[in-house]
Amino acid sequence: MSSLKNCIALGFLMFTCAFAEAASIGPDVSVTGSVTYDTGSFVYNASHSGTMTATVGGATTTTTYSANSTGFLVGSAIGASPLMGVLTDTDDGFGITGAASGLGAIDDAEFGIGIDVTMTISNTSPTSIYQVTVGIDYRNSVDSVGTDAYVDSEFMLFQRAAGDPPPGTEKFYTYLLTDTVNGNESGENSGLGFGGPLSDIGTDTLVLTLNPGDAIIIDGDWTMEGGAFVDATSEASLYDFNVQLTIQDVHILDPGLLEGDANRDGVVSADDYASVQTNFGDTGDPGLPGDANGDGLVSADDYASVQAHFGATAGVGSVPVPEPTTLALLVLGGVAMLRRRSA
């Protein structure tokens, strides 16, 4: 994984930093993708603009889009759309930025943007299991003021197996609504006042485990709309939107890891449920204590892995899982520890 490490401040202005170099994704893992500007994006007495990027081999290609009009205008992209790429290194990926504004001075002002991003990650090895970590860096910032104005900005990320119909399973989202009339929302939270600035800024990761021959599709969808109405006091703006999806790490999983063996004692048993519960929420290298499925994260998925492989030992298949009542007692308490990213 390419990252900033060992950065030591010397006084106020001088820094000594060591950087890890980007690494090749390798011959067994293929990552393709694209970013596409929705031809239905528009402005009416308003403006919007931004970029779509594809970074391949450390080199970034950019497509810009914009619309600025008195009256109605459909937005347009200057450059390739879809902007496509075959990623070769860690730190490669796809990005979206955007901004928009409208002022209800003479007439109503409205704007809307839609942009899709997709990545297909495939394991072409006939024997090896790979783990791929996708980084998500995001900023979502909106504002509304005056008599009647709003901005609604949402980015959602879904995961599905190649061949399965969309949308798949939701893995990440950021959602903001600033509205001077109907009230504000952030994620699943409402009752946040009326209008004014809202921001959701942070990082997240999506860890994928690919068995030989697997292919996983990640679909991202950004939709944003806003308007300012009634009089010149009303103004709506998306002042900062930025989502970057990058390949952070690709590595082969230890072939010696036994699926379901959370405590690494060579047998999948009731002790492994206890190991998952004790270490619930921990992250690290695949096979850390409690990591029954080898994805580097101790989560509810590890309970399922223990159940699916209960009784297995190295080189020996599984036997029937415990009775449901026993299983419920073993996982009780761990399930209550489930956590979801707050917006």
ABEGO torsion letter per residue (X at the ends): XBBBBGBBBBEAABBBBBBBBBBBAEAABBBBBBBBBBAABBBBGBBBBEBBBBBBGGBBBBBBBBBBBBEBBBBBBBEBOBBBBBBABBGBEBBBBBBBBBBBAABBBBBBBBBBBBBBBBBABAABBBBBBBBBBBBBBBBBBEABBBBBBBBBBBBBBBGBBOAEBBABBBBBBBBAAAEBBBEABBGAEBEEBBBBBEBBBBBBBBBBGBBBBBBBBBBBBBBBBGBAABBBBBABBBBBBBBABBBBBBAABBBGBAAGAGBBBAAAAAAAAAABGBBEBBGBBGBAAGAGBBBAAAAAAAAAABGBBBGBBBBBBBBAAAAAAAABGAAAABBBBBX
